[in-house]
């Protein structure tokens, strides 16, 4: 199918107009003091806990089947690859550009986790509802595929503890920008000297070493590495550290469990050892359970529960026929001629329709409250800000398109599933998730997120150009 260039550009950018209108509405009512922070938090909770789960349930049930469930594996693979790719881009930016101490780990989270919720759902629902897509069928299928990205996002960020990286940014005292800049400058010099040395090094001097320069000696230590040794995040080890000294021959008696058992009378030895062993095992089991409890709780948020419920319903024809008509399955109908539980599907569809508008308004409200110190522009990490924006919004989409084509050639993604291929390409051009703004405000202790705000705004500006380009390319090559 050949689409004229003018029509292709209009099809690609039309969803972004609706997206921009929703975000602009949130910005305007926030700037006019009509939408205070308390109301924004309440609306966000409604979207996260009520409307979005309903939207996912109403779309997954009719979309997935035993024929297309095979797309679940490629979707999880692509979602994980994009998180790794974004994190790698952020890590490279951190190596060559100075990043404020209070976002030294947060920049990795900003690179890895994209806005897979509001923006993706709003744009793809608008695109899939019109030609060259197949209307409602492709809309349901697209949202079902998007739910997999949401599930991977939720599980990796919360149960796997990646959100704690943001908290690590605020452990210990702050470090002056000059110190961080000096460290990055010394690192760049080492890299350049190493490259030049390898290029011009004679073959007879391969075993020699280069003495450190004065700048390298004067370079401040790696401040961020100190966080790893902070006892707030340490885990006790059961091993005993032995310190070598001239008095190693002097050792206290009865320091191990075996020695204690040997010192006891025979009649008391076995019960005492068993009691100590049993107590120790109970202690370890209790600690392991407490450690796993946050992970288990993180697996059961409202969005995840909606996906867990909808997937088996969509795959079992008898269950699916309770909610929507299924060809070849006979279920006694309700008095209105609809399936017995069709009212649940209708209710979920009705409530879920509010998810996208509320989400976009909350997104605009969040962007309106970001405090970027433009008056102190010279003090901002402009190099890191622009490098991350270019990496995520220009380089990552190019790599994402190449990854998608590579998975098609490898047979992982079926070329006939055009919705799947389009979504895999589209998700490579999403900006940083605004969820990180809320987490940063919570962990900072002061409610501020000015460093993160400076990184987000350029991404959301470039998004309108890169997303239009990706949409146009994907439609032109897929259809």
N, C-alpha and C positions, 0 to 999 in steps of 0.2 A: 504494500500500500504506500503510495507516494503522497506526501502532504506538502503543499506549497510552502515556501519559506515564510511568507507573511502569516499564513494560518498557523504554522508551527510556532512562531514566536508568540502569537496571541494565545494559543492553547497553553503554552508553557508559563506565561506571565499572568494569565487571568486569575489563577488560584492565589497568587501572591497579592493581588489587589484586595481580595477578601481578607487575606491574612493581615495585611497592613491596616485595613479598616478596623478590624477587631483589636489589634494592638494599640492603634491610635486612640480608640475609644477609652481603653484603660489608662493611657497616658493623660488624656484630657481630663477625665473625671478625677484622677489623682492630683493633678496640678491645680484643679479647681477646689480641692479639699472636700469633694463630695464622696470620695471613696477612702476613708481613713484606714490606717493599718489594721485596726481590729476587724473592720468589714472585709478587707482583703484577705486576712487570714481565715475568716469564716467562709468566704467564698471558695478559697483554695481547698479547705477541708471538705466542702460539699462536692467540689469537682473530683477530688482524689478518692473520697470514700463512698460516694453515692453515684454521681452521674457517669464517671469514667468506667467503673465496674459494670454498670448497666449497659453502657455503649458496647463494651467488649463482649459481654454475654450475648447481647442481641445480634451481634455480627458473627461471632464464632459459631454459634449453633447452626445457622443455615449454611455457613461457608465451608467448614471442614467436613471431609468425608473420608472413607477408606481409600478413595482414589488419589486424593491430594495430600493426605497426611504425610506422605514421603517428603514433602517440602519442609517439614519441621526440622530435620537434620541440617540441610543447607542453611536455613535461616539462623539457627543457633551458631553454626560455624561462622557465617558472615558477621553476625553480631559480635562474637568474640574477637574475630580478626580486626574489626573496625575499632574496638576498644583498645586492642594492643597497638594498632597503627597510630591512633591518636595519642596514646601514652608515649609511644616512641618519639613522635614528633615533638611533644612537649619536653621530653628528656633531652633531646638534641638542642632545643632552644635554650634550655636551662644550662647546658654546658658552655654555650658561646655568648650568651647575653646575661647581664646581671638581672636577677629577680629579687624583689624585696624579701627580706627574711621571713615576714609573716605570710608569705604565699609560696614558700620554697617547695612544699609538698602539694599544696593546693593547685599549682600549675599542672602537675601530673594528672590530677583528677579532672581539671578543666580540659585537658587534652583528650582524656580517655572517654569521658561520658558526655554524650550529645543529647540534644533536646529531642528525644524520640517520642514524646507525647503530643503536646498541643500542636506544634508546627507540622510535624509529619502527618498527623491525622487530618488536620484541616486542609493541607495542600492535596494530599492523595485522595481524600473523599471528593474534593472538587474536580480533580483530574479524571478519576475513574468513573464519574457520573456522566461523562460526555465522550463523544467519539475522539479517538479511535477505540476507546474502551467500550465495554459492554454493559454500561449502566449499573443497575442495582447488584447484579451478580458480581461484577468486578469490585464494586464498592465493599460488599460484604467480605469478599476474599481478601481485599487489600487490608482492611482493618483486622481481620484474623491474622494475617501475616505480621502486621505491625505489633500485635499483642505479644508475639514471640520476642521481638526486640525489647518491648517493655519488661517482659519477664526476666530476660537476661540482664537488663539494666538494673532492675530491682534486686535481683539475687546477688550480683557481683558488688553492688555499691553498699548494701546493708548487711545481709548475712555473712558475706565474706570479709566484712570489716574495712573496706576501702574508705568508707566515710571517716574513719579514724585518722586518716592521713591529714585531713583538714584540721582536726584537733591538734595534731602534732605541730602545726605551724605556730601555735600559741603556747607551746611549752617552753618555759625558761624566759630569760630576758630578751628583749629585742636587740638586733644588731644594726649598727649604723650602716647607711647605704654605702658610705665610702669604703668600709671594710669589705663588704660584699663585692663592690666594684673592683677593689684591688685584687681580691682573690680570683675573680674571673679574668682580669687582665693578665695575671701571672699564669693562669691556666692556658689562655690563648697563646701566650709567648712560648710556653713549653711545647704546645702542639705544633706551632710554626717552626720552632727550632728543631723539633724531632723530624718533621717532614723535610726541612732543608738539609738536615744532617744525613738523612737516609738517601737523599737525592745526590749529594755531592761527596758522600763518604768514600774514601779509597778502600779497595778490597783488602789491603794489608792492615787496616785498622778496624776490622769488624769486631774484634773482641774488646776494643777500648770502650771506656765509658766517658760520658760528657759530664764535666763538673757542673754543679748547679750554679746558676747565675745569681747575682746579688738580688735581683727582683724575686727569684724563686725562694731564696733564703728569707727574704723579708715578707713573703706572702703570708697572710694570716692563715691559721689552720682552718680546716673544714668544719665550720660551725654546725652545719646541719647534721654531721655525723654524731655530734654529742647527744642528739635527741635519742638515738638508738640505745645509748647507754644509760639514759635517764631511768632511775629506779621506779618511776611511776608506771613504766611500761614493761618492766622486767618480770621474768617468770622465774620462780625459785627452782633451783636444780637440786636433785636429790644426791648428786655426787659430792664428794668431799675434796676440796682443794688442798693439796699438800705443799707446804712452803719449805723449800730446801734451806737448811741452815747448818752451822757447825754442830748444833746440838740435836741432830736428827736421831741420834741413838737414844735420846731421852723421850720416851713415848708414854703417854698415859695409858693405863690399863683399862680394860672393859669399855672400849669405845665403839665396838660393833655389836650387832645383834647376836652373832655367833659367839663372841667372847662372853657376852652376858649369859647366854644359855649355858656355856661350858662352866661358868663360875657358879651356877646355881646347883643345888643338890639334885640328884637324879629324880627324886620324887616330885620336884617343883619345876624341873626344866621344861618338859614338854608342854604342860598347860600354860606356863608363862610365855613361852615362845609363840604358841598358837594364838594366845590373846593379843600379844603385840602385833603379830602378823595380821590378824583379823582387823584390829583397829586401824592399822596402817592402810589396808586395802579399802576399808570403808571411807577413810579420809580421801584417798585418791579418787574413788568413785564419786564422792560428793563434789570434789573439785572439778572433775571432768563433766559432771552433769551441769554444774553452774556455768562452766565455760561454753557448753553446747546450747544452753537455753536461749541466749540471744540469737544464735544462728537459727534455731528452730522457729522462734518467734518471727524473725525476719522473713521466713518463707511463707508466712500466712498473713500478709497484709491484704486489704480489700481487693486490690487489683489482681493479685496472685490467686486469691480464692475464687474470683470470678472466672479466671482462666482454668483453674483446676476443675471447676464444676462444668464449664461449657465444653471442654475438650471431650470427656467421655460421653456426654450427651450427644455431641455431634457425630461421634464415631459409631455409636450403637443405634442401628435403625429403629429398633422398637422404642428406645428412649426418645430419639429425635422426633418420632411420629407423635409423641405426646405434646410437642410444642409447635411443630409446623407440619404440613402435609408432606408425606414421603411416599414416593411411588413404589408400589408393591407391598406396602405394609398397611394392614387394616387395623385401625384402633377405633373403638366406639366413640362417636363424636359427641360433643356437648350439644345442648338444645339449640344453639345458634348454627350448628353445622360445622363448627371449627373444632380442631383438636382439643382434648380436655384441658390442657395446660397452655393453650394459646394466649390466654389472658396474661400469663407471666411474660411471654415473649413480647406481647403488645406493650405491657407496662415498662419493660426494660427498654424497648425502642423509644417510647415516649420520653422517659426520664433521660436516657442516654443522649437524646438530641440536644440537650442543654449543655453537654460536656464541652464541646468545642467553643461556643461563644464565651462561656464562663472561663475556660482555660486561657483563651486569648486575652480577655480583659484582665485577668490576673497577671498574665505575662507582661502586658503593657504597664500595669501598676507597679510591678517589680522593677521594670526598666526605668520608670519615672522616678523611683526612689533611690536609684543608684547615685551615689555622691562621688563624682569624679573631680578631683582638684585641678581643673584646667588652669587656674591661676598659678599653680605650681608645676606647670607642664615640664619644666626642665628637671624636676625631681622625680618624674615618672620614668619607669623603665620602657621608654619608647621602642627601643630595639626589640625587646622581648615581646612587647604588645603586638607590634606589627609582624614579627616573625611567626608568632603563634597564629595570628589571624590569617596570614598568607598560607601557613602550613595546613591549617584545618579547612579553610574555605577555598583554596585553590589547588594545593598539591594533593591533599587527601582525596578530593573528588576525582582527580586524574588517576590516582592509584586505585581508587574504588572501582572505577570503570574497567581498568585493566584486570583487577581481581575478579570482577563479575564475568568478563569475557573468558578469563582463564578457567574459572569454575565451569563455565558452559563447555569449553573445549575438553575439559577433563571428565565431563559427564556427571558432575556433581549437581549442577543446575540444568534442568531440562529446558531446552530452547523453546518448546511449545508452551511452557508456562510463562506467558508474557508478563503477567502481573508480578510474579516472583522475581523475574529478571529486572523489571523496572524498579521494584522496591529495593533490591540489592544495590542498584546504582544510585537511587535517590538518597538512601541513608548515608552515603559517603559525604554529603554536602550540608550536614546539619551543624549548627553552632553549639557552643557549650550549654549544657542544661542549666536552667535557672534554679533548679533544686540546690545547686551548690551555693547560691546566694543565701538561701535560708539556713543551710548548714553552717556557713561561715559566720553569719550573724549570731547564731546560737553559740558556736564554739569560741568566738572572739571574746565573749563576756561583756562587750560594750555595744553590741548590735550593729557594728560598722562592717562594711565590706568594700571600702573605697579602692583597695588594690585590685580586687576581683572585678569591680565595675569597669576599671580601665581596660581590662582584657576582654570583657564581654561586648562592649558597645561596637568596636570595629568589626567584630565577627558578624553581628546582626546587620550591620550596614552592607558588608560585602555579600552577605547571604542572598540578597535580592538579585544580584548579578550572577553569582555562581549557581544558584538554584535554577534560575531561568535557563542557563546554558546547559546544565545537566539534564533538565527536563526535555529540552529541545533535542539534545543529542540522543537521549534514551528513546524518545518517541520515534525519531527518524530512523534509528537502527533496529528497533524491535518490531515496529509495525510496517 
